[in-house]
Amino acid sequence: MNKAPTTSKRRGKETGIDVVPVPVSLLHKMSEMADAFEAFQEELEDYLLSEDAAFLARMRRARTHHLEGETHPLDELKHKLCIE
């Protein structure tokens, strides 16, 4: 059963927005799919970074600097990045 979109009315006036009625169960499925897609994107990003030799080398250098105490105050970083 295909229904044509209806035009939304607010206080008796046409809003110009098409409205398509959707069952709540379908909205729940769409929400679950969106959550699953977001999790997939995060996992894919983690995988791609784990395979990126240049990224891994930068992370190793940063870790070494951190362990050696070569750190900078957060306020200094914020100032450098023009944050706050």
ChimeraX attribute file (.defattr): number of C-alpha atoms within 10 A of each C-alpha:
attribute: neighborCount
match mode: 1-to-1
recipient: residues
	/A:1	3
	/A:2	4
	/A:3	7
	/A:4	10
	/A:5	11
	/A:6	12
	/A:7	13
	/A:8	14
	/A:9	13
	/A:10	8
	/A:11	6
	/A:12	7
	/A:13	8
	/A:14	11
	/A:15	11
	/A:16	10
	/A:17	11
	/A:18	12
	/A:19	12
	/A:20	12
	/A:21	9
	/A:22	8
	/A:23	8
	/A:24	9
	/A:25	9
	/A:26	10
	/A:27	11
	/A:28	11
	/A:29	11
	/A:30	12
	/A:31	12
	/A:32	12
	/A:33	12
	/A:34	12
	/A:35	12
	/A:36	12
	/A:37	12
	/A:38	12
	/A:39	12
	/A:40	12
	/A:41	12
	/A:42	12
	/A:43	12
	/A:44	12
	/A:45	12
	/A:46	11
	/A:47	11
	/A:48	11
	/A:49	13
	/A:50	12
	/A:51	11
	/A:52	10
	/A:53	10
	/A:54	11
	/A:55	13
	/A:56	13
	/A:57	11
	/A:58	11
	/A:59	12
	/A:60	12
	/A:61	12
	/A:62	14
	/A:63	13
	/A:64	12
	/A:65	12
	/A:66	12
	/A:67	10
	/A:68	9
	/A:69	9
	/A:70	10
	/A:71	10
	/A:72	9
	/A:73	7
	/A:74	9
	/A:75	11
	/A:76	11
	/A:77	11
	/A:78	11
	/A:79	10
	/A:80	9
	/A:81	9
	/A:82	8
	/A:83	9
	/A:84	6
